[in-house]
Amino acid sequence: MNDNHPVLQSMRDELEELQSLYRHEPSEFNRYQLVRHEQRIAQWAPADLVSA
């Protein structure tokens, strides 16, 4: 898999949205959503592609 894979790109976009939401509205629910999404990415993609 390469770093411009459409699913990976979509997951990164959602991660950025969740991070922004948590920065602006820190709550337990938003933190939970962010952590769960980070875990989904970690399970799906190799670590070197996640931060790219």
C-alpha positions in Angstrom: 0.0 0.0 0.0 1.3 3.5 -0.8 0.8 6.7 1.1 -1.7 8.1 -1.3 -4.1 5.2 -1.0 -7.7 6.6 -1.1 -8.8 4.8 2.1 -5.7 5.9 4.0 -6.2 9.5 2.8 -9.8 9.5 3.9 -8.8 8.1 7.3 -6.2 10.9 7.6 -8.7 13.5 6.7 -11.1 12.2 9.3 -8.3 12.2 11.9 -7.6 15.8 11.2 -11.2 16.7 11.6 -11.5 14.8 14.9 -8.3 16.5 16.2 -9.6 19.9 15.3 -12.9 19.2 16.9 -11.2 18.0 20.1 -9.0 21.1 20.2 -12.0 23.4 19.9 -14.4 21.3 22.1 -12.5 19.1 24.5 -14.9 16.6 25.9 -14.8 13.0 26.9 -16.9 12.0 23.9 -14.7 13.9 21.4 -11.6 12.4 23.0 -13.1 8.9 22.8 -13.9 9.4 19.1 -10.4 10.6 18.4 -8.7 7.8 20.2 -10.9 5.1 18.6 -10.2 6.5 15.1 -6.4 6.5 15.9 -6.8 2.9 16.9 -8.6 2.0 13.7 -5.8 3.6 11.6 -3.1 1.8 13.6 -4.9 -1.5 12.9 -5.4 -0.8 9.2 -2.2 1.0 8.1 1.5 0.5 8.7 2.9 3.1 11.2 5.2 4.6 8.7 2.3 5.6 6.4 0.1 7.1 9.2 2.2 10.1 9.9 3.2 10.7 6.3 
